[in-house]
């Protein structure tokens, strides 16, 4: 067991233990945010034929080599081709076909002119410009050529990928199943949000916060219950969760006080404790374990501490569990707007928001960064890191960090 590991060591340890869930096929209209479970190779060209970029006329470029304002060229129309129709006749010398945007280019034609640049009747079109072969034609395979890797396994399906899947005729893509994360709250002082708050009690903010955090990563959350500070009760909930979930996340009871029994409960439920405590602030108190090949993540009961530890150390493992090929948050560099007045003996994580000013990326950190100040996480979209051993940070200094 490791004690007081660095946050990077803890993150990499959890990431190494995350095992992808299995796969399933789901309808394309239910795939937003799901994770692709295969390499998507283009099975066909997109578009599958040369098509018109405009409503206009298709003809041979060589027929208008001498065209100009003082030397118009008039071509005879052979047919009108709507989008989705198949041309009936080839274009030959001195002829043109009227066609709509997206329509298939008829054989023999090698350029298109939009109708606004012409004069036309029901039977003819007159051209005043020289065109080159290929002008205003969307070539077969211009968007995607057959055999192209469109998206590797582990890509999150966004609007562009959903449309690309549809364009390839993939109506039920293979995706990773949504991981089921069992959530346990501990602490005899905690009551649920819909219960009366008696003296000495606090409402269960962690349940709501972590449900939202996990759902944002495409996970399903099973709330296993609220345990007090009894080892046996917490162990029982962990055991139930191991039978039906892909990982367990607990909040509370991971420090070193008399009532901090979560690590003992984890062991009672058969978990091997891998690490206790991380050298970071906030979020130092934690207990990471594994049972039946499943991660058991014990985090602080202090809301901001728990959230920070999760985002720094556990989030990549959760993403890897979901099948993502890119589990690591994107790193950033930004100027801190308001500075930070305290020393940082350990690596300090500042929660805040990014903004752009005069072409520069800036990081705005709420003034109160305390362990229990959940309200300062509202709208948080990034963390900035102050290296261990640093003194106060001045406004305008550049800090590394990562996006959420």
N, C-alpha and C positions, 0 to 999 in steps of 0.2 A: 504493500500500500504506500502511495506517495502522500506526503504531507506538504502543504503549502507550495504546490507546484506553480510554475508560471502559468499565466492564462493561456499562452500558446501551447505549452506542454499539455495542459488539461484539454484544450480544444482538439489537439491532434490525437490524444488518447481516445477521446469519445468518438472522433471521426473514424478512427481505425476499427472501432467495434461496431459501427453502424452497418447493418445488413439490409440490403434492399428488400422491400416487400415484393410479393408476387404480382402477377399481371392479370389484366382483364381487358376485354373489348367493350367499348362504350360508344353509343351513337355520337356522331360528330357534333351535334348541337348541345351535347352535355360535356364537351371536352375542355372548355375554357379553364385554364389554370392547371390542368392535369399534366402529367409528365410522360412524354413519348417513350415507349419501351422498345423501339427498334430504330435502326438507321433508315431514314426516309430517303430513298433514291427515286429520282424521277423515272417513272416507267414509260413516259411519253413526252414528246415535245409540247411546250406551251408557248404560244398557240400551236395547234396541230397543223396549221396551214398558213400560207401567206394571206394576210387580211388587210383591209383598207383602214387607214388611220382617220379618214374623213368621209363625210357624205360628199360624193364627187364623181369623178370619171376616171376609169382605168383605160390606158392605151399603151402604145409602144413609144418609148422615149425617142427613138430614131425618127418617128413621124413628125416631131416638133423641133428638130434640130435648127431649123431656120425661123422659128416663131419669134414674133416681136410685135410691138404696138403697131408698127407700120407694115407688118407682114404676118397677119393672123393666119392660123391654120384651122380649117374646119374639118371635123371628123364626123362620120356617120355613126349614129347609135345603133347598136345591135340588140340590146336587151337591157332590162333593169334588174339588178340583183339585190334583193333585200338581205339583211343579216340573217344567217341561218340557212339560206338557200344555196343550191349548187348551180354554178353557171352552166347554162345550156350550150353556149356557143363560144368558140375561141375568138380572141381579138386578132384581127389580121390587119394588114397595111391599110391605113386610111379609115380605120374604124375605132370605136370606143364603146365601152359599156358603162352605163350609169349604175352606181352602186352606193350602198349605205355604209356607215361606219361599222367596222367589224365584219363586213361581207368578205367572202372568199374571192381572191383575185382570179379572174379567168385566165385560162391558158393563153399565152401569147402576149399578155400585158405585162409590163415591168415598171410602171409608175402610176401614180394617182395624183390628180389635182383636185383641190376642193372647189366646190361649185361657185363660191364667191369670186373666184379669180377667172371666171369664164363668162361667155355669153352662150345661151343655149335655147333650143326649141325642143319640141317633142321628138324631133328626128335627128338633130345635130347638136354638136358642141363646138364652140370656137375657142381656141387657146391662143393666148398672147405672150406666153412665157416658154423659155426653154426649160425642159426638165431632164434630170439624169435618171438613169436606170436605178431603181430602188427607192426613188423619192416617194415619201408618204405611204410606204408599205411597211407594215409590221411583219417582219419575217418569221417564218416557222421556227420555233425554238428560241425566239428572241428573249422571252422571259426565262424559260427553263429548257435546257437541252436534255434529252433522254440520257439517263445514267448519272446525272449530276446529283451529288449529295446535297439534299435540301436542308436537312436538319439531322444532327446526330442523336443517337439514343441518349435520353436524359434531358432533352430540351423541354422547357415549359411551353405549353401550347398557348400562344397569344393569338391576336386577331390575324396577323399575317400567316402564321403557321396553320391556323384553322382553314383559312382560305386556300392555302397551298395544298393541304390535304384534300380539300374538296376538288380542286382543279386536277388532282391526280386520281380522282375517283375512289378515294379511301373514305368510305362512309362510316366505318366502325374501326377506328385505329386501335392498335394495341397500346395500352397505357399501364403505368404502374397503379396498383390499387392504392387508394388513399390510406395512409397509415392510421391506425387507431391508437391514440395516446390516452392512457388512463391517467386521470388527474385526481390527486388526493390532497386535501387540505388538512393541516394538523393545528393543534393548539386549543386548550380548554377555554381560552378567551375569545375564540372566533365564533361568530354566528353568521348564518346565511343572510343574504341581502334582503330577503323578504321577511325576516324575523325582527321582532322588537329588540332594540339595542338596550339591554339592561345595563345597569352600572357595572363598569369594569370590563365590558365586552366591546369587541370591534367587529365590524362587518367584513365579510369575506371578499375583499377586493381582488385577491390573487386568483380566485376561481375565474372571475370575469376577465381579468387581464390575460391570463394564460390561455383561456379558451379562445380569445380573439387572436392572440399571437400564433397559436397553433393552427387555427383555421385559416389564417392568412397564408400559411405555408402549405395549404392543401391537405391538412390532416383532419381526421374526424376525432372528436374529443368525447371520451366517456368519463363522466364524473363518477368516481368510485365512492366518494363520500367524504364527510368531515369527521376526522378522528380527533380525540382529545390528545392528551399527553401520555397515553397508555401504550406501552411497547406492543402488547399483544393485539390491541385493537388496530394499530397501524399495520402490523405484520399481516393481520387477516385481510385487510383491504389490498395490500400489495399482492398477496397470494391470489385473491380473486382477480385482480388486474392481470397478473401473469397468465391467467387462463384464457383471457379474451382480448388482450391488447398487444400491440407491437412494442410498446415501451411504456414506462411509468414515470410520471413527474410528480414529485411531492414538494410542498412548500411548508416550511416551518420545522423547528426542532433539530437543526443541523449544527448548532454551535456547540459550546462545551459546558453549558449549564446543567444543573441537576435535572431539569425537565426536558433537555434536548436528547430525545430518545430515538429519533428517526434512524440514525445509523444502526443502532442495535436492532430496531425493528426490521430494517433491510436484511440484516444478517439472519434474524430469526426466520424470515421468509425465504431464506436460501440464497441471498445475494452475496456475492463477493465484493467487498468494498475495495475499490481501486484507488481512490484519492479522497483525501479530506482537506479541505481548505485550498484556496487559490490566492496567490500573492497579487491581489488587485484590490482596488477600492473604487466604488462600493462593490459588494458581492463576494467578499472573501469567504464567508461561511458557506460550505456546501459539502455534500457527500455524493460521490459518483460510484455506482456499482453496476454489476451485471448479474442477471439470473436467467437461467434457461436460454442463454444467448441474447437476452433482451436488456436494453439499457434501463437502469433505474436511477433517476436523477433527483437527488435531494437538494433543494435550494432553500435559501433563507426565507423566513416568514416576513421580513421587511420587504414591502412591495418593490421599491426602486432597486434594492440590492438584488432581489431575485430576478427582476427583469434584466438588469445589467449583466449578471452572470450568465443567464440564459442566452442573451444575444451574443456575448463574447465567446462563450465556451461550448454551449449546447446546440445553438442554432445550426451550425454546419452539419452536425450529426443528424439532426432532424431532417434537414434537406436531403442528405445522403440516403437516409432511411426511405424517403419518398421517391428515390430513384434519380434525383437530379445529378447531372454530370458536373454542374458548377456550384457546389454547395457553399463555397466561401463567399462572404459578403464582399462587395466591390470596395476597394480601398480608395481613399480620397486624401487630398491635401487642401486645407482651407485656412484662411486667416481668422483667428478668433476675434470677434468684435469687441467683447467686453472684458477679456482677460479672466484670470482666476487668481484670487489673492493668497491662497494657502500653499504650503509646501506639499510635495507629493513623495513621501518615502517609498511607497509602492506605486506601480503603474496605476494611474487614475483615469477613469473613464468618465468623460463629461457627456451628458446627453443634451441634445439640442436640435436645432433646425438649420438647414442650409438656406442661404440667400445669395443673390448675385447683385453686385454693385460695381459699376464702372468696369465691367468685364472680369471681375475677380469673384472667386468663390469664397464666401464668408460663412463662418459658423457662429450662430447665436446660441449661447448657453444660458438657460435660466439661472438666476442668481442662486437659488436654493437647490443644491445638488445632494441634499441629505438622503440617508438610507431609506427613510420612510416617506419621502415626499413624492407620492405617486402623481400628484397634479402636474409636476414639472415634466412628466413624460408625455403629456398630451401634445399631439402633433409632432412628437420626436421622430425625425427621419434619419438621424445620423448620430454616431458617437465620435468624439475626438479624444485622442489619447495623449496624456501627459506622461512622459517617461519617468520611471522610478528614479528618485534622487533629485528631481527637479525642484527648483524654488518657485515662487509665484510666477505666473505667466502674464505677460504684459499684453494689452490690446494691440492687435495687429500682428502678433507672432503667428507663424505658420505651424499648424499641428497636423500630424497624420491622423487618420481615422477610417471609418468604414460606414457605408450606407446600410440602412435597414431595408 
